[in-house]
Amino acid sequence: MVTIDDVTSELMACTCPHHVHRNAFCKHMAAVENATDDGTLDAFSSEDDDTEPEDCECEGLGDFRCWPCA
């Protein structure tokens, strides 16, 4: 998980072993930094999409979701 400073919008840290043990800029931080051309990142969709795909096989799995829904 990569954290970003809310005030400066600078990358702060990552929970991966490379950053934690070496305090080095990691591939996860690079991916977040380069995620979009305009410097913004939507980590989570702003819309809740609860529609099931046509090939949904969740029925009978309890709380688990089938692969197409995951």
C-alpha positions as CSV (number, residue, x, y, z in Angstrom):
1,M,0.0,0.0,0.0
2,V,1.4,3.3,-1.1
3,T,0.6,6.4,1.0
4,I,0.4,9.9,-0.4
5,D,0.7,13.1,1.6
6,D,-2.7,14.9,1.5
7,V,-1.1,18.4,1.6
8,T,1.8,18.1,-0.8
9,S,0.5,15.2,-2.9
10,E,4.0,13.6,-2.7
11,L,4.5,9.9,-2.3
12,M,5.3,9.1,1.3
13,A,5.8,5.4,1.8
14,C,5.0,1.9,0.7
15,T,4.4,-1.2,2.8
16,C,6.5,-3.5,0.6
17,P,9.7,-5.0,2.0
18,H,11.9,-3.1,-0.5
19,H,10.7,0.3,0.8
20,V,10.4,-0.8,4.5
21,H,13.8,-2.4,4.9
22,R,15.8,-0.3,2.4
23,N,13.9,3.0,2.6
24,A,14.1,3.0,-1.1
25,F,11.8,4.2,-3.9
26,C,10.0,1.0,-5.0
27,K,8.2,-0.2,-8.1
28,H,4.8,0.3,-6.4
29,M,5.6,4.0,-5.7
30,A,6.7,4.4,-9.3
31,A,3.5,2.8,-10.6
32,V,1.4,5.2,-8.5
33,E,3.5,8.2,-9.6
34,N,3.2,7.2,-13.2
35,A,-0.5,6.1,-13.1
36,T,-1.9,8.9,-15.2
37,D,-0.6,11.6,-17.4
38,D,-2.1,14.5,-15.4
39,G,-0.7,13.4,-12.1
40,T,-4.0,12.3,-10.6
41,L,-5.0,8.8,-9.4
42,D,-8.4,7.3,-8.7
43,A,-7.6,4.4,-6.5
44,F,-11.2,3.4,-6.0
45,S,-14.1,3.8,-8.4
46,S,-16.4,6.6,-7.4
47,E,-19.4,4.5,-8.6
48,D,-20.6,1.4,-6.8
49,D,-21.0,-1.3,-9.5
50,D,-23.1,-4.1,-7.9
51,T,-24.2,-5.5,-11.2
52,E,-23.2,-9.2,-11.8
53,P,-21.5,-10.1,-15.0
54,E,-23.3,-12.5,-17.4
55,D,-21.0,-15.4,-16.4
56,C,-21.5,-15.0,-12.6
57,E,-21.2,-18.2,-10.6
58,C,-21.6,-16.7,-7.1
59,E,-24.7,-18.7,-6.3
60,G,-23.9,-21.3,-3.6
61,L,-20.5,-19.8,-2.6
62,G,-21.8,-18.0,0.5
63,D,-19.8,-14.9,1.2
64,F,-17.2,-15.7,-1.5
65,R,-17.4,-14.1,-5.0
66,C,-16.8,-16.1,-8.2
67,W,-13.8,-15.1,-10.4
68,P,-15.9,-13.0,-12.9
69,C,-17.3,-10.9,-10.1
70,A,-14.0,-10.5,-8.3
